[in-house]
Amino acid sequence: MRNLLNLLLTITFFLSSNLILAQNVEPVDKNKIANGGYDFVSYITDNAAVKGSKEFTHEINGVKYQFASAEHKELFKSNPEKYLPVCDGYCAWGVAEKGVKVPVNPETFKVIDEKIYLFFNGELNGKPLNTLPEWNKNESVLLKQLPGKWSKLK
């Protein structure tokens, strides 16, 4: 019975921690950490969403950027503009399609021409919504719309 209880607790913890990781985040949280602590460099160098570490933090204008390694931190420091996402980390689809700033799921992203595009992926009005497939359906049009819509929201 004790083993069954431990198994259930482990499964519950695993599921809840995955849900926590998959939550949508504002570009900068109340602790001034960017992108939920995810490493912007890893999106481009590894094509992966990788959680950064407090150990490898770099601060610019009061915002803390976290990285998975010292190498990623140094790459970012040498050229931050290369690694910062479009729309200052808001959902690219939300800006281009709806003209609004929407938080993102740091694990839902796309790299296009070495630029990072982040997307909302979660529940909206009780229904699941992942804006990346919506973006992919009309990417060429949305890429053209994005700069004008973003300049109105800045």
N, C-alpha and C positions, 0 to 999 in steps of 0.2 A: 504494500500500500504506500509506504514511504517513497519507494522508487517511482511509482506512478505520480505521486504528488510532485516530486522533483522534476520529472519529465514535463508535466503540465506547466510548472513554474518556468522552466527553461524555454518552452515553446512560447508561452505568453510574453516573456521578456524579449525573446528574439523578434516576435511579431511587432511588439510595441516599439522596439528600438528601430526596426526598419521603417515603421510609420513616422517616427520622429525624424529620421534622416531624410525621408522623402517629402517633408513639409516644404511649402513654399516660403521663401524668405524675401525680405526687403533687401535692396542692394547693400545697405549698411544698417546693422542692427543697433539697439540701444547701447551696446558696449563698444560701438564704433568698429565692429569687425565686418569686413566686406564679404559678401556672397556666402554667408553662413559658414565661413572659415574654409571654403573650398579653394584649392590652388588653381589660380587662373592659368599659370604656365602649363600645367598638366593637360589642360584642354587642347592646347596646340601641340605640345611636344609628344604627348602620349595618346591623344584623342580619347581621353578618359577623364571622368569626374573623380578627383582624388581629394580627400579631406586633408587640409593642411594641419600643421602643428604649431602650437604656441612657441615652440623652440625656434621656429623659422618664421618670425614675424618681421615685417617691414612696415613702417608707418610713413604715410604721406598726407600732409594737411589734416592730421588728426584721425585719419582712417587707417585701421590696421589690416594688413593683407597677410594671410597665412599661407605657408608653402609646405610641401611634403618633404623637401630636402633643401640643404644649403645651396646646392646648384640652382634649383628653381628660384630661390630667393635672389641669388646674384643675377640670374637672367632677367628677372623682373626689374631689379634695381637699375640694370644697365639700359633698359628701354621700357618703362612702364606702359607707354602708349601702345606698344605692340601687343601687350597682353590684356589690356583693359577691354571689357566687353562693350559692344555697341549698346546704345541707349542707356548708358551708365548702369547696366545690369538689370534693367527692367525687361519684361517680356517683349521680344522683338515683334511677335505676332500681334500682341495687344496694342503696341504703338502703331504698326503699319496698317493693320486692319481696322482697329476700333478707335485709334487716336487717344489711347489712355495708358497710364502707367500702371502696370500690373506686376506683383511680385512673381518670383520665379522659383522653380525647383532646380537647385544647382546641378542635379543629376540629369536634367533634360536640356540638352545643348546641341549645337551644330557649329562646326567650324567651316567658314566659307572664305576662301581667299585669305587664310590666316587671320581672320577676324572671328571673335567669339560671339555667338548669338545664343541667348538664354531664353527659356520658355516656361510658361506656367504649366504645371502638371499636377492636378489635384481635383478636389471637389468644388463645384460651383453650383450653388442652389441645390445641393444634395445629389448632384449627378457628376460622374467623373468627366474631366475635361483635360486633354493633353493637347496643347496648342501646336506642338511640333508637327504632327501629321497634317494639321490645318495649314501650317506654313508651307509644308512640302507640296501640297496640292497646287499652290499658286505662288511659289517662291519667286519667280522672275518678276512678277508684277509687284509683289510685296517689297522686294529689294529696291525697286524704283520708287515706291511710295514712302519708304522708311525715312529718308533724309528730310523730306518736307514735313512729314508728320512729327518727327522728333524735334525739329527746330521750333515748332509751335508749342511743344510741351516743355522745353528746357526751362 
